[in-house]
């Protein structure tokens, strides 16, 4: 933003200090005048002669003028030095801000000394820089992974087309089927990336919804897949009112239930979907039976394009963005996502969202 040139803060503080010192000096001289000099007689006999009031006042005025001139010079010089010392932390913060604006996010102010307003501002700025640096690194890593994931189906498609061109007698039905599968995977990945971007931007309309009904809807939608795998879906819980996007929250719940079905025991497995309402938040919990998972593996599952080893061999492998989308949607609704390995095997996923205000009516959908 273009601005007209103006006085620096240091100069303004210097003039303020000097002006305050001059006012204090004038007030002190006024006190001397009001309470001392005004009450002197015209002439007074003192040791060594007679004191004349007019000559005393004349000498006082000259001394007062010299004192005020000294206070002005002292106030300007002292104020300039004092203002420079006080504004030194602000100068470091400004330099760090300019370095950050130029793209250097690794620099930190690290202002030493005891806590005050400047150091509180510097610490907050350092924390912001750390978050920005981590976010940029995450975005760069995500872009690299997304480019790799998108390039894979394109490379497979190109290979299949090259094979078909070099082998005209090849069965076109098989080729079309494989191309259709690869194209579907590419479409699924693109839609997942768009959904993830939408959640990150928080570009959605908020409305009162019941998370328990969303859980039932997602469970009913995926029930055929669970029955095909010999699994049981159990839903329970109370009304869980929240304010958010019904579409995104349904996607969040569907992803969790789908993951719980796909990464379960080969047969006789169980998926439990539970909701709970508390004074300040509501909780959605999805847990499943399955193989025992290490805490390290669980901690990586929310990263984009991170898959457990068993997920790669699944016929519903997904695109590696399921839990990343869940985390993004939860954060877009000011919520949290927690993954915990179950002692008996499997995973427990907990989504905690802020509760709806008590005076807001919930837009309930038919069961």
C-alpha positions, 0 to 999 in steps of 0.5 A: 500500500502506497503511503505519504511520507510521515514522521517516524515513531522514534521522532514522535516519541522524542518530541513527546518526551521533550514536550513532557519534560518542558511541561514539567519544568514550566509547572515547577517554575510556576509553583515557585512563582506562585508559592514563593516569589509572589509573596516577597515584599518589594524590599527586604533586608538580608545579611549583606544588604537590601534585597529588591524584589524586581531584581530577584524576579529578573534573575529568576526569569533569566535562570528559568529561561536557561533551565527551560532551554537546558530541559529542551535540549536534554529532552530531545537528546535523551528522548531520541536515545530512549526512544531508539532503545525502546523501539529496537525490538520493533526494528528486529520484528520489522526486519523479520517481517520483511524477510518473511515477505520475501519468502524466508520462513526459517528466520526467527526473531528470538527476542531475549529478555523478560516478557513484555508487550514487544516480546509477546509480539515477537513470540507470537510472530515466531509461532506464526512463522513456524506454523507457516513454514510447516504449512508450506512444507506440508503443501509442497509435500502434498503437491509432490505426492499429488503429482506423483499419484496423478501421473501414475494412472496417466502413465498406465494409460499411455502404456496400455495405448502403446501396447494396443498400437503395437499389437493390433490383434490384442483383445480390445475388450480387456484393454477397454476394461483396464482403461476404464478402471485406470480412468475411474481411479484418476477421476476418484483421485481428482474428486478427492483432491477437489474435496480436500481443497474445498474443506481446507478453504472452508468454502461451504454453507453451515447449517444445523445438522444431527451427526447421529442421523449422518452416521446412520445414513453412512452406515446404511449406504455402506451396509451392502459392502459390509455384508459382502465381506461378512461384517456387522455394522453396529450404530448407537448413540444419542442426538448429536447436534452440530453446525456445519456442512451436511455434505462434508460431514456425511463425506467424513463419516462415510470415509471413516465407515468405509475404512473400518469396513475395508481394513477389518478381519476377513470375516466375522468382523465388527464396525461400531459407529457411535455418537455422543453429545456433551455440554460443549462438544459432540463426539463421533467414534468409529472403531473396527476389529482387525489386525493389531496396529503399531502407534507409529503406523497409526500416526501416519495414516492421516497423512495424504497418500499414506496407506497401511500395507494391507490397504494396497492389496485391497480391492477397495484401495481408495486413493490414499486421501480418506483420512486426510479428507476426514482430518481436513473436514474436522479442522474446517469445522473447528474439530479434532481427529484422534486415531487410537489403536485398539488393544485387541486389534483394529482402530478407534477413530474419534472426531470431536466437534463443537456442539451446536448452540442450545437455541438453534434448531437442528435440521433433522432428516428422515431416518 
